[in-house]
């Protein structure tokens, strides 16, 4: 059974950039920042491509943002996604707004699976997949992972970690939970969110990057989707995290044990 | 005078997940800062009775105990309706839980059902009832204000005290709503078996990073000498050297032990976000410029394969 999979490609600050609150506390310092696709979303794109390589079908990638996010949509297209949906929205948006737009897109596209990053590395909320699943009435499996490591043969052969049942009606997902790995079966359609060790995303080759420039990219707006994205969550200020007081270097293990015993009283 | 509802989490053996007590404390702070209100808790399980009886002693007015077969294994699609049902019934203005993997999975689904905005991993409750929470892997602390009628949150357990036993509340049994259709089936749980204490509850944690090259013998030997849990950096778990469950960091376990020993860990911001609330931090690393030394109380520049056995012997000797 060919699959239709919806994935996301949020534009976020590159974690290699120096992120810090600005002096006024109104946001972060923007100078010198680099941007990339949210790495958890990238893992979602990779997993969707592997599933489609195995079962046939198409991968549709969506992003919400200003025109800058075309860069991330084109990256997903270069990786192998079939077409892109851009929800043109420049202002602030919260998890309800994002999930609302994605819900409308799912209602229109009717995918078998929506694979999203478990969280984006900017606001670190870890919510949109769960909101989307609830509003669609779909099953959910968050924090998808696999038993094999990223050095395993299964990973090298680009085997999808998500497995469809023989009748194609359910997907089996291994999840990272406290204390170990949990396995769930989710009835399709379902929402899956990705954890770090689901797969190692591919690099795009130059011909694919060129080809991605001509793949279809549809423009929508929240209004066209019928979604009110007025935020109900507002970040009113930003500040630096509390700093730890500077420590000391000790010359050897004996000095370390002395400090731990007599100063920190930690042992 | 808001009512606050806290979702109680059980461990796989059915006993209380301790992080729930930190979530209850956050609920008490909301009530204190709002100048009044009631603290409620909800337990959902195949048999919610025993856990509800345990929780009622922690300063809770009412524990709502929902027992139903569909609540076994606490799958988000199955338990969200019952949690939302109680939230609506008591007119809860705030609904929260601990930011464990279970809480991270379930609470946004509950929030969606309640059409509520949610703040994840809150680290403090402010006087105006806004929340502080880490963003960009902890590089920035954002203050967030929720304007939805119902407000949901998850609590970073290391940043709140544990609620203490303070008199018995009432346990009220209820029949939890089931989801409209069975869409999620529990297949199995593969536990990472360890004789050592749980990472998030240990008094001492010894963690290894890329510098171990996958050899955790000395890390484990020191941990056992100290009665400590073993942790790992993301690189170690990505390489499959240690189970994912041992990853300390922004997207893994957030820990705050009395003593955290980081060996062969360079100190990426994502790792530091997961351990910087530890009381005392020791770093052992060959590279004297490694960022881990900026958060360490005591830094030792050197080879971990030499330092760890020495440290183990010295601690053993110091104990006498």
Interface residues (C-beta under 8 A of the other chain):
Chain A: X13 X15 X19 X20 X21 X28 X94 X95 X96 X99 X118 X119 X121 X122 X123 X124 X125 X126 X127 X128 X129 X130 X131 X132 X133 X134 X135 X137 X138 X139 X140 X141 X142 X143 X145 X147 X148 X149 X150 X151 X152 X170 X172 X176 X177 X178 X179 X180 X181 X182 X183 X184 X185 X186 X187 X190 X195 X196 X197 X231 X232 X233 X234 X235 X236 X237 X238 X239 X240 X241 X242 X244 X246 X247 X248 X249 X250 X252 X253 X254 X256 X257 X259 X260 X261 X264 X266 X267
Chain B: X11 X12 X17 X75 X76 X77 X80 X100 X101 X102 X104 X105 X106 X107 X108 X109 X111 X112 X113 X115 X117 X118 X119 X120 X121 X130 X134 X135 X136 X137 X138 X139 X140 X141 X142 X143 X144 X145 X146 X147 X148 X180 X181 X182 X183 X184 X185 X186 X187 X188 X189 X190 X191 X192 X198 X200 X204 X226 X234 X237 X238 X239 X240 X243 X244 X245 X250 X251 X258 X259 X269 X270 X276 X279 X280 X281 X282 X288 X293 X294 X295 X296 X297 X298 X299 X300 X301 X307 X310 X311 X314 X315 X318 X319
